[in-house]
Amino acid sequence: MAKGTVNVGIIGFGTVGSGTAKILLNSKELIRQKTGLDINLKRISDLDITRDRGVKVPDGVLTTSAKDVIYDPDIDIVVELIGGIHPAKDFMLEAISQKKHVVTANKALLATEGRDIFKSADEHGVDVGFEASVAGGIPIIKVLREGLVANSITAIYGIINGTCNYILTKMTNEGAEFSDTLKEAQRLGYAEADPTFDIEGIDTTHKLTILASLAFGIPLSYNKIYREGITHITAQDIAFAGELGYKIKLLAITKITGDSIEMRVHPTMVPNNYLISKIDGVFNAVYVEGDSVGATLYYGRGAGDMPTGSAVVADIIDIAKKIQTNSPPDNFIRSLAKDTYDKKIMDMGDVMSNYYFRFSALDKPGVLSKISGVLGANNISIASVIQKGRQVGGSVPLVMLTHTAREKDVLNALNEINKMPVVSEKTLFIRVEGKVE
Ligand code: HSE
């Protein structure tokens, strides 16, 4: 039966919860004008209902019990915005079992245990909205589910963690070191509660898990994604990359190569003439390539109360429209509930890339030939070499760019080179996008 008013309950009145409430309350009339829908924010639960969130909530809406939201028979859509795995997952499953549609921004939960949520939603015939789980305010989930639905997706490259992009941008612009810049990002409130999630690439990998699953119809595959964070990147590497014509970005990459899917998260040198190299500060961007549409790029704020709230409300409205028309959830729910693969995932060792190496090598004749001998023996072709400075008897940075090489050959070669007495520190390497001449 079509309903005039759609009732919404929010669990979690933190940053995103407050943004969502502000939009639902302050833009109620705008939403009605644009969609004809009357979205009523019926309840908000949080353990702390006294703190001022900068939004005037009508009397009787706030409660300290999530059960008041989940078991309210009038509530059609339950919005989970507490984050983390438990009790967020339990609340969502409980709401689904009550035949409520659910909306969430919880990328960690969806990436690691989302299968249970989507499976249960499929069994109960309810929808799951998760636009806010990837790239905050950028409607990238809608792009994959709707805008580009007629395409076979061939590649996605994303800058989808604002904290890392803020840190790398600041290191680039100011020559600052990593640890000082992280402190600044934390002070500004960009980093996740546990900054390890940001700087070790975990948050980016959560988001890539969701994108890859939607793009390629594969199960949510967090554990199959290669992950590297940005903690080992130094101001020196950023400066060398700049001299060579590149920016260093933490990229989430998934693409079809041959008959396999590549999925990887790592710092990447991106040529200065690529649009994505120009995405600075806390902004996010996602490049999506489809077989019909070709290259597309989406840009915007990936975090924050209002941008993320904007995505949450868009999901609420989409689901409300389906409630109005008694439409079933779309098939994506089923593909996200899958646990079997009909496509091959490429082993990281088989990935082909160009590489940047920074060796700490003794400054004496014959060292370069020893290093290049090992690279040659492992099928790695050198594109250019720069020795920085002169330090007779001491160590100098020896920087190289390679042509396309296989990851496992690179690891074997570096393993051997790192054991050489003429090499004083573990070699730093960064994968390089674009054509290296
Ligand atoms: N910590 C995340 C970021 C927030 O820095 O992008 C949004 O997921």
Boltz pocket constraint, residues with backbone or C-beta under 6 A from the ligand:
constraints:
  - pocket:
      binder: B
      contacts: [[A, 133], [A, 136], [A, 160], [A, 161], [A, 162], [A, 163], [A, 164], [A, 190], [A, 191], [A, 192], [A, 198], [A, 203], [A, 282], [A, 302], [A, 303], [A, 304]]
      max_distance: 6.0
